[in-house]
Amino acid sequence: MAVMIRNDVFSCFVFYGVLLVIKMYIIAIITGQVRLRKKAFTNPEDALRHGGLQYYREDPDVERCRRAHLNDMENILPFLFLGAIYSMTGPSLAVARLHFLVFFVGRVLHSIAYLFALRAPTRSLAYTIAQIPCISMALQILMAVAAYA
């Protein structure tokens, strides 16, 4: 592990990866807080604890937060895999940092656009921007390992 942390590219990846995981936790907390504020629970035992079965229901605001969180999981988890492997292919620190930063900023903007229901195509643009470094890293990984296939 000490060898990996001394790798500047890997350390840069870890920095942005941890920030993204923290962002996912924040979205999960927001979802829970909106669920409590709106009294919209997906489990009957939670509804009973907070006032009765009438609160065993869906709410559009809670669902928006939940979808933002699910979208994070669908996109950040692949980034964590790609970024870790990409870090081991020997990219320059400047290029790797750009990949990680663009993905991070794109995902933060995507979450803001999702949670605040910003006008289209804001969310789609943020999603697309975040996918560019992932596609780039995936292609570079494939080129690095193609000879071993």
Residue pairs with C-beta under 8 A, 6 or more apart in sequence:
4 10
5 11
5 14
7 87
8 93
9 87
9 90
9 91
9 92
9 93
9 96
10 84
10 87
10 88
12 87
12 93
12 96
12 97
12 100
13 83
13 84
13 86
13 87
13 96
13 100
15 100
16 83
16 100
16 101
16 103
16 104
17 79
17 80
17 83
17 84
17 100
19 104
20 72
20 76
20 79
20 80
20 103
20 104
20 107
21 76
23 72
23 76
23 107
23 108
23 111
24 69
24 72
24 73
24 76
27 65
27 68
27 69
27 72
27 111
27 115
28 69
30 65
30 115
31 62
31 65
31 66
31 68
31 69
34 59
34 61
34 62
34 65
35 41
35 59
35 62
35 65
36 50
38 59
38 61
38 62
39 50
39 51
39 55
40 55
40 57
40 58
40 59
40 62
41 47
41 50
41 55
41 56
41 57
42 56
42 58
43 56
44 53
44 56
46 56
47 53
47 54
47 55
47 56
47 57
64 114
64 115
64 117
65 115
67 114
68 110
68 111
68 114
68 115
71 110
71 114
72 107
72 111
75 107
75 127
75 130
75 131
75 134
76 107
78 134
79 103
79 134
82 134
82 137
82 138
82 141
83 99
83 100
83 103
83 137
85 137
85 141
86 96
86 99
86 137
86 140
86 141
87 96
89 140
89 141
89 144
91 99
91 140
98 133
99 133
99 136
99 137
100 133
102 129
102 130
102 132
102 133
103 130
103 133
103 134
105 129
105 130
106 126
106 127
106 128
106 129
106 130
106 131
107 126
107 130
109 122
109 126
109 129
110 123
110 126
110 127
110 130
112 118
113 122
113 123
113 126
114 123
